[in-house]
């Protein structure tokens, strides 16, 4: 806990020094710190460095705003999400955890609003995306180090300095011939999940905006993709593999067959596929055929049992749910049916009822149509990848603000690109008028 408190003091200094830049950079570093850096312990609920950092950003925010209020395309969705959390906390069958409600509000609602407020210029976009790239270099390289060492020295050290559980050690959980690795994340699935989503995002962003909004060196770009792919593999989860494959769908382009570079890329992919054939086949087979006894993980029968129990609790309070964080209290060793309930839908059914489910579905719908027709296929695919993984498993420590911020980066990039094109058209028109006058 001491390391988190020291980091928090350093963070406050950075906020004083440059509030806006700190907010933009920290959007990426939220992934690095997630929930493994515990700052304060309140029994079943802990406050992490992330929670304190987000709270500090909110406290300083009123002193940094001006009267220029930028339009936020997600305001209604975020306010509906906020309303659902407040309604559940007030009217749920059992008392909601105040601390957990606060954590959800600042992370899922308030932070994306503040992030958008300061995401204004091309320079801001560059700061955020370069911060993400830097963070993923750290996360993926440390994941490789964890694999080579056979243990996670940083998280093990953090675990020794707190009574809270900072990560789930799955290194000895052998699936498909090797263990599961977490890097800085609480859980292997979280590691693979953030890598898979960012792989899909950066692949699309590079194709659309490289050399226009942001320049990413080709060598660095391909190295990043390789590291992200390694991160997905090291997490060793069927859910992350499915998420990764769905996220790739927007990049399927048969025109690659018409040029040498495209053929080279396809050849490399096929070589990798041939080298990893056994692994890929086992993963795909295990998705459609229940082979839990052979490879571990949750069986189909267990998932059905968990769904049945979730529906039972849902019917106890179908409108407002049983209360935020209620699942934590019933999810113990004496109640095996819900131990490791690995789907976000189970949380919504049990804790937030119809109010929470409707708010979540509305947010998902908004994210799909956020970027308009121009990016509709990408929006559908990356949002589908998110929904599928969170339905199949739990990415503990990763909240929906991660996806929201990535989508807002594309939204703002489009805004800036549109302004550039308008300016260029006006400039050309003015130049032509001047030429005519002098002629």
C-alpha positions in Angstrom: 0.0 0.0 0.0 2.9 2.3 0.6 4.0 2.2 -3.0 0.5 3.3 -4.1 0.5 6.1 -1.6 3.9 7.3 -2.9 2.7 7.1 -6.5 -0.4 9.1 -5.5 1.8 11.9 -4.1 3.8 12.0 -7.3 0.5 12.1 -9.3 -0.8 15.1 -7.3 2.5 16.9 -8.1 2.0 16.2 -11.8 -1.6 17.5 -11.5 -0.4 20.8 -10.1 2.3 21.1 -12.7 0.2 20.3 -15.8 -3.4 19.3 -15.1 -4.6 18.8 -18.7 -1.5 16.7 -19.9 -1.7 14.6 -16.8 -5.4 13.8 -17.4 -4.7 12.9 -21.1 -1.6 10.7 -20.3 -3.3 9.0 -17.3 -6.1 7.8 -19.6 -3.6 5.2 -20.8 -1.9 4.6 -17.5 -5.2 3.7 -15.9 -4.7 0.3 -17.6 -1.2 -0.2 -16.1 -2.3 0.5 -12.6 -5.9 -1.0 -12.9 -6.8 -2.6 -9.5 -3.5 -4.2 -8.5 -2.1 -1.1 -6.8 -4.0 -1.1 -3.5 -4.0 2.3 -1.6 -6.6 1.8 1.1 -8.5 -1.3 2.4 -12.1 -1.2 3.6 -12.9 -4.9 4.0 -14.7 -6.3 1.0 -14.1 -3.0 -1.0 -10.6 -1.6 -1.6 -9.5 1.8 -2.9 -6.7 1.6 -5.4 -4.3 4.1 -6.7 -6.6 4.4 -9.7 -9.6 5.4 -7.6 -7.6 8.1 -5.7 -6.1 9.4 -8.9 -9.6 9.7 -10.6 -11.0 11.3 -7.5 -8.1 13.9 -7.5 -8.8 14.7 -11.1 -12.5 15.3 -10.3 -11.7 17.5 -7.3 -9.3 19.7 -9.4 -11.6 19.8 -12.4 -13.8 22.8 -11.3 -10.7 25.0 -11.0 -9.6 24.1 -14.6 -12.7 24.6 -16.6 -13.8 27.6 -18.6 -17.2 28.7 -20.0 -16.5 26.9 -23.3 -18.5 23.7 -23.0 -17.6 21.2 -25.8 -20.4 19.1 -27.2 -20.1 15.5 -25.9 -21.7 12.9 -28.1 -22.0 10.5 -25.1 -23.5 12.8 -22.5 -27.0 11.4 -22.6 -25.8 7.8 -22.5 -23.4 8.5 -19.6 -26.1 10.4 -17.7 -28.5 7.5 -18.2 -25.8 5.1 -16.9 -25.2 7.4 -13.9 -29.0 7.5 -13.2 -29.2 3.7 -13.3 -26.4 3.4 -10.7 -28.1 5.9 -8.5 -31.5 4.2 -8.8 -30.0 0.8 -8.0 -28.1 2.2 -5.0 -31.3 3.8 -3.6 -34.0 1.2 -4.4 -32.2 -2.2 -4.6 -33.4 -5.0 -2.4 -30.3 -4.9 -0.2 -28.0 -1.9 0.6 -25.5 -1.1 -2.2 -21.9 -0.6 -1.3 -21.4 3.1 -1.2 -17.7 2.8 -2.0 -18.3 0.5 -5.0 -21.0 2.8 -6.3 -18.6 5.7 -6.1 -15.8 3.7 -7.9 -18.2 2.9 -10.7 -19.4 6.5 -11.1 -16.0 8.1 -11.2 -14.5 5.5 -13.5 -17.4 4.7 -15.9 -19.1 8.1 -16.0 -17.2 11.1 -14.7 -13.7 10.2 -16.1 -14.9 9.9 -19.8 -16.6 13.2 -19.5 -13.5 15.0 -18.2 -11.3 13.2 -20.8 -13.5 14.4 -23.6 -13.5 18.0 -22.2 -9.7 18.2 -22.6 -9.4 16.2 -25.8 -9.6 19.2 -28.2 -6.6 19.4 -30.5 -4.5 17.2 -32.8 -1.7 17.5 -30.2 -4.0 16.1 -27.5 -4.8 13.0 -29.6 -1.0 12.5 -30.2 -0.4 12.6 -26.4 -3.1 10.1 -25.6 -2.2 7.5 -28.4 1.5 7.7 -27.8 0.8 7.2 -24.0 -1.3 4.1 -24.9 1.5 2.8 -27.1 4.1 3.4 -24.4 1.9 1.7 -21.8 1.3 -1.4 -24.0 5.0 -1.7 -24.6 5.5 -1.9 -20.8 2.5 -4.3 -20.2 3.4 -6.7 -23.0 7.2 -6.8 -22.4 6.6 -7.4 -18.7 4.2 -10.2 -19.7 7.0 -11.8 -21.7 9.4 -11.4 -18.7 6.8 -13.1 -16.4 6.6 -16.0 -18.9 10.4 -16.3 -19.0 10.8 -16.1 -15.2 7.9 -18.4 -14.5 6.5 -16.0 -11.8 5.3 -12.4 -11.4 7.8 -10.6 -9.2 6.2 -7.2 -9.1 2.7 -8.4 -8.3 4.0 -10.9 -5.8 5.9 -8.1 -4.1 2.8 -5.9 -4.1 0.8 -8.8 -2.6 3.3 -9.1 0.3 2.7 -5.4 1.2 -1.1 -5.6 1.5 -3.7 -7.8 3.0 -5.8 -7.4 -0.1 -5.7 -9.8 -3.1 -3.9 -7.9 -5.8 -3.9 -10.6 -8.5 -4.9 -14.2 -9.2 -1.9 -16.4 -9.9 -2.7 -18.7 -12.9 0.9 -19.4 -14.0 0.5 -23.1 -13.0 -3.0 -23.3 -14.6 -1.8 -25.2 -17.6 -4.0 -24.9 -20.7 -3.0 -25.8 -24.3 0.5 -26.8 -23.0 1.5 -23.7 -21.0 0.4 -21.5 -18.1 -1.6 -18.2 -18.0 0.1 -14.9 -17.5 -1.3 -11.6 -16.1 1.5 -9.0 -16.6 0.3 -6.0 -14.4 -3.4 -7.1 -14.5 -5.4 -8.8 -11.8 -6.4 -11.7 -14.0 -5.0 -13.3 -17.2 -8.2 -12.5 -19.1 -7.8 -8.8 -18.4 -4.3 -8.9 -19.9 -5.4 -10.6 -23.1 -8.5 -8.5 -23.3 -6.8 -5.0 -23.2 -4.3 -6.3 -25.8 -7.0 -7.7 -28.1 -9.1 -4.5 -28.0 -6.1 -2.2 -28.6 -4.8 -4.4 -31.4 -8.1 -3.9 -33.2 -8.1 -0.2 -32.5 -4.5 0.7 -33.5 -4.8 -1.4 -36.6 -7.8 0.6 -37.7 -6.5 3.9 -36.6 -3.2 3.4 -38.4 -5.0 2.6 -41.6 -7.2 5.7 -41.4 -5.2 8.4 -39.8 -1.5 7.7 -39.9 0.4 10.6 -41.5 -2.8 12.7 -41.3 -3.5 13.0 -37.5 -0.6 11.1 -36.1 2.6 9.6 -37.4 3.6 6.1 -36.2 6.9 4.7 -37.4 6.2 1.5 -39.4 8.8 -0.5 -37.4 7.3 0.6 -34.1 3.8 -0.2 -35.4 4.6 -3.7 -36.4 6.6 -4.3 -33.2 3.6 -3.1 -31.2 1.2 -5.5 -33.1 3.6 -8.4 -32.4 3.7 -7.6 -28.7 0.0 -7.2 -28.5 -0.5 -10.6 -30.2 2.0 -12.2 -27.8 0.0 -10.6 -24.9 -3.2 -12.2 -26.2 -1.5 -15.6 -26.5 0.2 -15.4 -23.0 -3.2 -14.7 -21.4 -4.1 -18.2 -22.7 -7.9 -17.7 -22.6 -10.5 -18.8 -25.1 -12.4 -15.7 -24.5 -9.5 -13.4 -25.4 -8.7 -15.4 -28.5 -12.4 -15.0 -29.6 -12.3 -11.3 -28.8 -9.0 -11.0 -30.8 -10.4 -12.8 -33.9 -13.6 -10.7 -33.9 -11.5 -7.5 -33.6 -9.6 -8.5 -36.7 -12.7 -8.7 -38.9 -12.6 -5.0 -39.9 -9.2 -5.5 -41.4 -10.1 -8.3 -43.8 -9.2 -7.0 -47.2 -9.1 -9.2 -50.2 -7.3 -6.5 -52.2 -4.1 -7.5 -50.4 -3.9 -10.4 -52.8 -3.2 -7.9 -55.6 0.1 -6.5 -54.4 3.5 -7.8 -53.2 3.3 -6.3 -49.7 -0.1 -7.9 -49.2 1.1 -11.3 -50.3 4.1 -11.0 -48.0 1.8 -10.2 -45.0 -0.5 -13.2 -45.9 2.6 -15.4 -46.2 3.8 -14.4 -42.7 0.4 -14.9 -41.2 0.1 -18.4 -42.8 3.6 -19.3 -41.5 2.7 -18.2 -38.0 -0.5 -20.2 -38.3 1.4 -23.3 -39.4 3.8 -23.0 -36.6 1.0 -22.5 -34.0 -1.4 -25.0 -35.7 -1.9 -27.3 -32.7 -2.5 -24.4 -30.3 -5.0 -22.6 -32.6 -6.8 -25.9 -33.3 -7.1 -26.7 -29.6 -8.4 -23.3 -28.8 -11.1 -23.3 -31.5 -12.1 -26.9 -30.7 -12.4 -26.1 -27.0 -14.8 -23.2 -27.8 -17.3 -25.4 -29.5 -16.7 -28.7 -27.6 -16.7 -28.9 -23.8 -13.2 -30.2 -22.9 -12.9 -28.7 -19.4 -11.5 -31.9 -17.9 -8.6 -31.8 -20.4 -7.8 -28.0 -20.5 -9.4 -26.5 -17.4 -11.6 -23.4 -17.3 -15.4 -23.2 -16.8 -17.5 -26.0 -18.2 -20.8 -25.5 -20.1 -22.7 -27.1 -17.2 -21.1 -24.7 -14.7 -22.1 -21.7 -16.9 -25.6 -22.9 -17.2 -25.7 -23.5 -13.4 -24.4 -19.9 -12.9 -27.0 -18.5 -15.2 -29.8 -20.4 -13.4 -28.6 -19.0 -10.0 -28.3 -15.5 -11.5 -31.9 -15.6 -12.8 -33.0 -16.8 -9.4 -31.5 -13.7 -7.7 -32.7 -11.5 -10.5 -36.3 -12.6 -9.8 -35.9 -11.5 -6.2 -35.6 -7.9 -7.3 -36.1 -7.7 -11.1 -36.3 -3.9 -11.4 -33.5 -2.5 -9.3 -31.5 -5.6 -8.5 -30.1 -6.7 -5.2 -27.6 -3.9 -4.8 -24.1 -2.9 -6.2 -21.4 -5.4 -5.0 -24.1 -7.8 -3.6 -22.5 -10.6 -5.7 -19.3 -10.3 -3.6 -21.2 -11.2 -0.4 -22.8 -14.4 -1.8 -19.8 -15.4 -3.9 -17.8 -17.5 -1.4 -16.6 -21.0 -0.9 -20.0 -22.0 0.7 -21.8 -21.1 -2.5 -20.0 -22.8 -5.3 -22.7 -22.2 -7.9 -21.7 -18.5 -8.2 -18.0 -18.9 -7.4 -16.2 -17.2 -10.3 -19.4 -16.1 -12.0 -17.6 -15.3 -15.3 -20.0 -13.1 -17.2 -20.8 -9.4 -16.9 -24.5 -10.3 -17.5 -24.5 -12.3 -14.2 -23.4 -9.1 -12.4 -26.2 -7.1 -14.2 -28.8 -9.7 -13.5 -28.0 -10.1 -9.8 -26.9 -6.6 -8.8 -28.6 -4.0 -11.0 -31.7 -5.7 -12.5 -33.6 -4.3 -15.5 -32.5 -0.7 -14.8 -28.9 -1.6 -15.1 -29.4 -3.9 -18.1 -31.3 -1.2 -20.0 -28.7 1.4 -19.3 -25.9 -0.9 -20.4 -27.6 -1.9 -23.6 -28.3 1.8 -24.4 -24.6 2.5 -23.9 -23.6 -0.3 -26.2 -26.1 0.9 -28.9 -24.7 4.4 -28.6 -21.1 3.2 -29.0 -22.1 1.2 -32.2 -23.6 4.3 -33.9 -21.2 6.9 -32.3 -18.9 7.2 -35.3 -21.6 7.3 -38.0 -21.8 5.4 -41.2 -18.2 6.0 -42.2 -16.9 3.9 -39.3 -20.0 1.7 -38.7 -18.3 -1.6 -39.5 -15.4 -0.9 -37.2 -17.8 0.3 -34.4 -19.9 -2.8 -34.7 -16.9 -5.1 -34.7 -14.9 -3.6 -31.7 -18.1 -3.2 -29.7 -19.1 -6.8 -30.5 -15.6 -8.0 -29.5 -16.1 -6.2 -26.1 -19.6 -7.6 -25.5 -18.6 -11.2 -26.5 -15.6 -11.3 -24.2 -17.5 -9.8 -21.2 -20.3 -12.3 -21.9 -17.8 -15.2 -21.9 -15.6 -14.1 -19.1 -14.8 -11.3 -16.7 -12.0 -8.8 -17.4 -11.5 -7.8 -13.8 -10.2 -4.3 -13.3 -11.1 -3.2 -16.9 -14.2 -1.0 -17.2 -16.1 0.3 -20.1 -14.4 3.7 -20.0 -11.5 2.0 -21.8 -13.6 1.4 -24.9 -15.4 4.8 -24.6 -12.1 6.7 -24.6 -10.8 4.7 -27.7 -14.0 5.5 -29.6 -13.8 9.2 -28.6 -10.3 9.3 -30.0 -11.6 8.3 -33.4 -14.6 10.7 -33.1 -12.3 13.7 -32.3 -9.8 12.6 -35.1 -12.7 12.7 -37.5 -13.8 16.2 -36.3 -10.2 17.5 -36.8 -9.9 15.9 -40.2 -13.2 17.5 -41.3 -12.0 20.9 -40.2 -8.8 20.5 -42.1 -10.6 19.6 -45.3 -12.9 22.6 -44.9 -10.0 24.9 -44.3 -8.2 23.5 -47.4 -11.2 24.0 -49.6 -11.6 27.6 -48.4 -7.9 28.2 -49.0 -8.1 26.8 -52.5 -11.2 28.9 -53.2 -9.5 32.1 -51.9 -6.3 31.3 -53.9 -8.3 30.8 -57.1 -10.2 34.1 -56.6 -6.9 36.0 -56.1 -5.4 34.4 -59.2 -8.5 35.6 -61.2 -8.2 39.1 -59.8 -4.6 39.4 -60.8 -5.3 38.0 -64.2 
